[in-house]
Amino acid sequence: MTLKQLAMDERSRFPRAAETTEQAFYTDDLIYGAHSIEEGCSMVTELQDLLHAGGFKLRKWAFNEPSILKRLSEKMNREQNQQIFTFKGDPISKTLGVYWNPKEDCFMFQSSFDFSNKTTKRALLSDISKLFDPLGWLAPAITAKKIIFQEIQSLIPLSKGSIESGLPKQYLVNIVQSKDSIVKEIIENCSSFSRAKRERHLTLAEVKEAKWKIISQVQEEEFSYEIEKLRRKESIHKSKLIALNPFLGKDGLLRVGGRLRNAFISEDMQHPIIISHAGRLTDLIIDQAHKLTFHSGPRLTLSLIRQKYWIVGSNRAVKRQLRLCVTCVKNNPRLQYQLMGDLPEARCNPVRPFKHTGVDFTGFIMIKSSKGRGMKCTKGYIAVFICMATKAVHLEVVSDLTTSAFLADLKRIRLEGPKCTVPGSSGGRNNRRFVDYLIFTTSV
């Protein structure tokens, strides 16, 4: 911040030096260059004058042109009677991890590899990371090393132990994934179908070839009888794929026949690739479609899968795999309900209607005592009588919530229909009063 403020204050006097101070200083190191000796000497003079205005002195100069250093030394001896600081020993300068040799005017990178101990995953990553390249000059070489390391990791599962040192160097660079065991190992060790195809650092053609190789290997294991018959151009008997009318496509994969050859859809949708009901590849394909549909249900997941693949027994396979999705289980947990107690006697045994009743009141309603103009409306309520045995409902209008009004309503019910016993009710104060009253009159 101090150097930036100094550059802002002295910009009118030293415009070039101010811009260089703002852009070319890294902490207390200045890294700058010029296109000619005269331009370099002029910039050195401006930088010295600019920083001298703030009380700073530049020392430890390094140039790839000795004449500039000689001129600077003569000027300092003549004006300030000082000697320029010279480096002792190795003339190589180091800034931000990059080595610069002024004498030869070249940049260098230093890295050491230790092969005395066992080669482990951690050791390989450490050696690759030792090359510090902030400007990206060594990006092609570092990227190549990382790609080789990924390919080795995909072929040989790396653990905390050591890697077998018997692999030839050419095999580490030119990796061939043609053996059946390698394809099986890739499918078993990868957590998704995309990683099994190694979509990163590969071209589209290489990704398609890896996909074809994986599916072809799995079909050879699961449907060897059908593929052999179709290659010989013989009819298939006693196979679970007869209903699908299978055939070998142009790519050599087993596909569904069907009747959609003239439909205006893609070839994969016309003739999907047949996949077995169970297997690691089936699980990876279902997981990929499930994530692409944002953890949807079995129907939407299966709809996306059938645009390219036809899984034998797909409904059961998709439901089985979706039950193992941790994200769906966390977001849709199974709710636990409390066990209810036994039903009372009045609700379990058959009796005549409204022998045992429950009662409750609705919210208030506005009622008129008679017809005519100018009649005022008063609050009223509706009493709901429910038969505990048959669930029949009887409604009565009540003028208010007093015990006397409810008893009058109950007498009207008994006169019109069957006599009911002591009703069950909610815990309202008025309800408790008339229930207590009915219990008292009944006992008397």
PyMOL commands that set and color helices and strands:
alter all, ss='L'
color gray80, all
select helices_A, chain A and resi 2-9+15-24+37-53+66-79+121-129+139-155+169-173+180-189+193-197+204-222+224-231+242-244+267-270+280-292+298-305+314-322+326-331+345-348+403-416+429-443
alter helices_A, ss='H'
color red, helices_A
select strands_A, chain A and resi 25-26+29-30+93-95+98-101+106-108+247-248+254-255+273-275+309-311+357-361+365-368+377-387+393-398+424-425
alter strands_A, ss='S'
color yellow, strands_A
deselect
rebuild
show_as cartoon
